């Protein structure tokens, strides 16, 4: 009996123009065992003689080919593939549309299976052709009504090219409704595995949300979370944020302990990206305390960091800070050390003290640096908590010690730290003499730090010192003095006199005080406009800062102009940010009672 | 037949052909014209074949001829392919396609012979 290959060889005597259709038709009708031989024969023929129309002619065979042979066939037609795809997609004829779809799905399927093949496709320039073909097919849906085209778009939306992406993000595309229907069908077939990918595309986000929020089985939800890392994308987070907190909590259940490592990790990764309640975040972290996987515990601590339930957070972080994994313990110790309020820091003090005996060097270092000292003056830089405690217990003694230290400053950083401490503890009045002396210091950091503290006082001497500081040699001292005067004691000096100062900070403080004093006035508006149009980049940057701080909606046009055409990249970046902030403020003001002063500004 | 050279330089074949008045170049020209005529006729029939039949049809006829199917067998296989909605040339190559089509649409004796010839005898 002649073998299959012998019968196939009998076709070799035919002319190539007859062999190609004969092989394609035979491949479609042949049995599973014969197809590899036929496909190899067809690939051989295509390598010997490839016509521009060959890709479309063999398209029906690609659907039935075994995987390996399909890859060979696509490689054989690669040089003619881009042109054929474009031609078929533009033709809008059902047979050619179907052929284009077969080619597209075969090429994409092969690229998905093999990175090397994907590179070969990219080298042959097939990517843009695929993008164009899918785009044409999607836009021409009303003509060909092929759901396969939309299914191909859905299948490739995670790596869509610019044209398909534009179509997906379009507002009023006729095919979007059919796309959503196809996505719903696909989501019923292969539950919600692609839902997170779809969230990035407005056309599919609704279907994805419904799929994630619907009554999917727990396993399907865990399957969907395999793409949890994609939730870092703001667009996806925004889209998913429209779901209620109940649905989000269902997506990240606390009782996932029985799931495999990957599933638990995905749950915690999702929890970090979603807008979950603090209570749920704390619950998730607490449930992960005993988790065998260190990456899961690490994410649990990160989730804890996001939760704002202070006391509960500290309790759980304290447990995590004794973790056997150094990264987890270090992160948890950081959460304990970063407590802002005095009560929390006192509460965490015991844990941080205990952590000084941690087996991890990095954790011990955090504990040593962050543990509240019992003696405020024991270190070079005073501990604010210990200082507050000491001030409460012995105000006079503490003030005397502070004054004596300021009277004989050892070095500049320590003096600045002492002045900062005095500022935080509200002791500016108690150290007025030292401030009056130090504002004339040759050290610019010290002198500039004294200016805001003197601005808090109301004595004549402090006012005179501030006015004198306006004539200081150092610009930073002048700027701080002017700011202190402008904010708290505007009667001391005429800020308008500094509106043309050569130093941008001094000038900005002066104009800011003018705008704050008279938001609708023409003089501040002109001064700000002139500064925004200044030829010096530092001045323009400071002017943008004023516009943002004073929410000067009147300068929105100038700021937008800077954002569009300023030669300095830094100025452009700041201007863009400021313009966005002004726009947001304008929108916000629509929902509030009209503020005529701001509008005038 | 002997070769004779006349006084004016012309070459004559003595004996046959009967009429020695027809020169050689005329014979050669006639031969060329006949070859061209045959070529034209062949080309015409090839062109007509291409116009009348699809590439698949032509592939079927040539392959069937090469596989030495008889006329009746060829007609039976072609009819089977048309009835089964399969290209007839596929039935000549793929045993699975032939069997599937035959089980659904054909039980003629000529098909049995064709199957035997196609799949049970060595290909020549």
Interface residues (C-beta under 8 A of the other chain):
Chain A: X1 X2 X4 X6 X7 X8 X9 X10 X11 X13 X14 X17 X18 X19 X21 X22 X25 X26 X28 X29 X30 X31 X32 X33 X34 X38
Chain B: X55 X56 X58 X59 X60 X62 X63 X66 X67 X86 X87 X89 X90 X91 X92 X93 X94 X95 X96 X97 X100 X118 X119 X120 X121 X122 X123
